[in-house]
């Protein structure tokens, strides 16, 4: 059975905002890759807000897909990045970015 993470490890993996714990971005990802994924994340979040205002369910679903792909690429969703080997983590991020780059706007 794995040992519980120490406090230092825990602070590298999680951040707390308004008493809610959120997974941090995978620290091994290159900055250019993180920037590109975060750009898609921002566009997705903006798209969700705009689609909700228009009451456009299909657009909400599409925008949420963009958010989900970006969050998976960043390691903030899906398998915990600290439990996955580095090559797999990098491949997952690059595959997410590739898919995001090919989504329609």
Beta strands, then each sheet from edge to edge (+ up, - down):
strand 1: 14-17
strand 2: 20-23
sheet 1: 1+ 2-
end
